[in-house]
Amino acid sequence: MLVYYYRDHVAQHYDAHVNMHLEELTRASGFSSDGTFSLKFLPSDPRYDILNSGWYWDVRQSGVSLKQSLSLGGYTLDISHIEATTSKAVYEMLGPALEPIRMHILKIEQAGNLEPLVFLASAPTTDYTDDVMNYSDHVFFSFVLLGIGLLLTVVLQVRIAVKPLSAIGKEISDIREGKYFKLSQDYPTDVQPLVDELNNLLDHNIVLLKRARNQLGDLAHSVKNPLTVITNETRNMQSPRKELILKQTNDISENINHYLSRARTFGAENILGAKSEVKPVVEDLVYTMQRLNQDRELEYDTSNLEECTFRGEAQDLEEMLGNLIDNACKWANTRIEISCEVRDGRLLLTVADDGPGIPLEEIENVKRRGYKLDETKPGHGQGLGIVNDIASLYGGSISLTTSALGGLSAELNLPAVR
């Protein structure tokens, strides 16, 4: 496009130059009293005097040349295929030496019965086509240099842009090798969101690993205590099978320790984007508790369950609510209320009963693992501790207060799906 527009510009420049000489010819033309054609002056361009220069002019009447430039050398340009008009026209044709020329033709009517005059003026196309070719070469090499420069710039830009990603890859490798726990925060603005999400993912992974270890500890505690009782009772037995039972219980204990150690090494699988509806979980748990406590006339109020959704795994929600509802069933006299609401993007789950409650000085103690307020009640004292640990893993908490029913009110503060 640049070459095309430049060629058009140069052609117009040459046309203007030739048109000026054509106007000189028309102003200089005239007839004497005896009807002889003459020119008062000749076009000023000296190239019209150089033979076969491509710069030609000619004045004709009735197809006969009246005057012509010295550059034509008496040669008559063939314009028989062209019909001259009173409007200037431009044609490309071949000159005396078969060189391409750009010819301007203009017909001027004469007064009286005189035949019209036809004025011809031309310029060689090579004069401006050479300029165009020279310009094309310069444009070509300029664009080659520009392309090389842009290519180098793109390579440099990509190397600079990829440099933070390479640094992230190196830091992730260091994290995998245990040198660091998180990515550094000093990254360009466009890359920083990726770094933040990776750090959140790493934090989430650590949280899940901690949770897996706590659950493994719970399993070990719940299994080892019965095994210890069985082992102690077996030692007091007077039976030929005593040694067999002791060997089998010892094998079970060793296998538990072995596989628990392996499981602690691998941790837990990271599940992202989990969400759980509260109402179905509560309804299933209440149904289970009703079956387990058929001998007691307990009333379960679940009328205040809104459309709440927990931002986490349904298993964890079941474990937390299951422990709280189970505790409420152990201590309640006749009534248990379960409700939920979403406030400021947080899910508030409340389990309240009409039992005796917990003294204020014991509230923090009952959250500890293995602590039992009443040894006569069934259980291992792990329930509230487990609830507290799971809630903490989700950035939540559990608070214990006196309920409006007079017993204990346990409120879970957890992330909600907005």
SULMOJO-V458763 format. One record per residue. PHI is phi in whole degrees, 0 to 359 (* if undefined). D_LAST is the distance of its C-alpha to the last C-alpha in Angstrom with 1 decimal. Layout:
# SULMOJO-V458763
[[PHI:D_LAST] [PHI:D_LAST]]
This chain:
# SULMOJO-V458763
[[*:56.8] [298:58.0] [295:61.4] [299:61.6] [294:61.1] [293:63.4] [300:66.1] [297:65.8] [295:66.1] [295:69.2] [299:70.8] [295:70.4] [297:72.0] [295:75.0] [300:75.2] [296:75.4] [294:78.2] [293:80.2] [297:79.7] [297:81.3] [292:84.4] [296:84.5] [291:84.7] [301:87.4] [298:89.4] [293:89.1] [286:90.1] [277:93.1] [284:94.4] [186:97.4] [240:100.7] [280:104.2] [296:106.8] [268:108.2] [87:104.8] [276:104.2] [280:100.5] [212:99.7] [244:96.9] [292:97.2] [206:95.1] [260:93.2] [306:89.5] [282:89.0] [286:87.0] [293:89.5] [292:87.6] [288:89.4] [264:92.6] [266:91.4] [297:92.4] [55:89.5] [283:86.9] [91:84.7] [266:85.2] [230:87.5] [218:88.7] [203:91.1] [240:92.5] [234:93.7] [215:95.5] [56:96.2] [79:94.9] [255:97.4] [285:96.4] [272:97.9] [213:96.5] [210:94.2] [287:93.0] [296:95.0] [294:91.9] [283:92.6] [61:96.1] [81:97.4] [286:94.7] [257:93.6] [292:89.8] [276:89.2] [238:87.2] [296:88.7] [274:85.4] [247:83.9] [259:84.6] [291:84.8] [229:83.3] [284:83.4] [258:79.8] [298:79.4] [233:78.1] [239:77.0] [227:77.8] [257:77.6] [209:80.8] [258:83.2] [269:85.9] [302:89.5] [264:88.4] [59:85.6] [272:83.1] [289:80.0] [229:80.4] [248:78.4] [260:80.9] [254:80.8] [233:83.1] [219:84.1] [254:86.7] [238:88.6] [287:90.9] [252:94.4] [287:96.4] [72:99.3] [262:99.9] [289:98.8] [291:96.5] [295:93.0] [264:92.3] [244:89.6] [256:88.1] [239:86.5] [210:84.7] [220:82.7] [218:80.8] [289:80.1] [290:76.5] [295:76.8] [299:76.7] [261:73.2] [293:72.0] [296:73.0] [298:70.9] [295:68.0] [297:68.5] [298:68.7] [296:65.5] [299:63.8] [299:64.8] [296:63.4] [296:60.1] [300:59.9] [293:60.5] [296:58.2] [288:55.3] [297:56.1] [297:55.9] [297:52.7] [298:51.2] [297:52.3] [297:50.8] [295:47.5] [298:47.5] [296:48.1] [295:45.5] [297:42.9] [300:43.9] [296:43.7] [296:40.3] [296:39.0] [298:40.5] [292:38.9] [292:35.5] [279:35.7] [304:36.9] [298:33.5] [293:32.4] [296:35.7] [295:35.0] [297:31.6] [300:33.4] [294:36.0] [293:33.6] [297:31.8] [298:35.3] [295:36.0] [295:32.9] [297:34.0] [275:37.4] [86:36.0] [282:37.1] [227:33.7] [250:30.3] [216:28.1] [283:28.7] [291:30.1] [263:28.2] [266:31.0] [224:30.2] [302:30.3] [301:27.4] [290:26.8] [263:26.8] [302:25.0] [303:21.4] [297:22.9] [298:24.4] [298:21.2] [294:19.4] [296:22.6] [295:22.7] [297:19.2] [295:20.4] [295:23.5] [299:21.9] [297:19.8] [296:23.1] [297:24.9] [298:22.4] [295:22.7] [296:26.5] [297:26.6] [296:24.8] [299:27.2] [294:30.1] [297:29.1] [295:28.8] [296:32.2] [296:33.6] [299:32.5] [296:34.2] [299:37.3] [294:37.5] [288:37.2] [270:39.7] [290:42.2] [299:42.9] [298:44.2] [296:46.1] [296:47.8] [297:48.8] [298:50.2] [297:52.1] [297:53.6] [292:54.7] [294:56.2] [298:58.3] [271:59.9] [283:60.8] [251:64.4] [214:63.8] [297:64.8] [271:61.2] [303:60.0] [296:60.1] [296:58.3] [295:55.4] [298:55.2] [296:55.2] [294:52.4] [294:50.2] [294:50.9] [297:49.9] [299:46.7] [298:45.9] [293:46.8] [297:44.7] [299:41.6] [298:42.2] [296:42.7] [286:39.6] [293:37.4] [295:38.7] [296:38.0] [295:34.5] [297:33.8] [293:35.1] [276:32.7] [76:29.5] [241:26.5] [282:24.9] [276:21.8] [246:18.9] [259:16.1] [73:12.8] [285:13.1] [212:10.8] [219:12.3] [286:12.3] [283:13.7] [301:16.1] [299:18.3] [296:18.7] [296:19.8] [297:22.1] [295:23.7] [294:24.3] [297:25.8] [300:28.0] [297:29.3] [294:30.0] [296:31.8] [290:34.0] [287:34.7] [244:35.6] [295:37.7] [280:40.4] [242:38.3] [268:37.3] [258:33.7] [256:31.3] [252:27.6] [258:25.3] [241:21.9] [286:21.7] [260:18.8] [272:16.2] [278:13.3] [283:10.9] [253:9.2] [228:8.1] [274:9.5] [274:8.9] [179:12.7] [278:15.8] [297:16.8] [300:20.2] [293:19.1] [298:17.1] [298:20.4] [292:22.5] [293:20.9] [293:20.8] [300:24.1] [295:25.8] [293:24.6] [292:25.6] [297:28.8] [299:29.7] [297:29.0] [294:31.3] [294:34.0] [255:34.2] [292:33.3] [275:36.2] [220:34.9] [225:31.2] [227:27.8] [247:24.6] [236:21.1] [219:18.1] [209:14.4] [204:11.9] [251:8.7] [223:10.1] [55:9.5] [76:6.3] [244:8.7] [265:9.7] [250:13.2] [250:15.6] [236:19.1] [238:22.3] [236:25.4] [223:29.0] [254:32.3] [280:34.2] [285:36.2] [80:33.3] [233:33.8] [302:36.0] [303:34.2] [289:36.3] [259:35.1] [300:31.4] [290:31.1] [293:33.7] [290:32.0] [281:29.1] [283:31.7] [293:32.5] [84:35.6] [271:36.0] [241:37.0] [287:37.5] [228:39.8] [290:41.8] [282:42.8] [277:39.4] [293:38.6] [121:36.3] [248:36.4] [75:34.4] [263:31.7] [306:28.8] [293:27.2] [296:28.0] [296:26.2] [300:23.1] [297:23.3] [294:23.7] [295:20.8] [299:18.4] [296:20.0] [297:19.5] [265:15.7] [73:16.2] [249:16.0] [201:18.9] [233:20.8] [234:22.7] [246:25.6] [219:27.1] [278:29.3] [277:27.7] [293:28.8] [279:30.7] [103:32.8] [260:31.7] [265:29.0] [239:25.3] [254:23.1] [245:19.6] [263:17.2] [251:14.7] [228:12.3] [292:9.2] [246:6.1] [276:3.8] [276:0.0]]
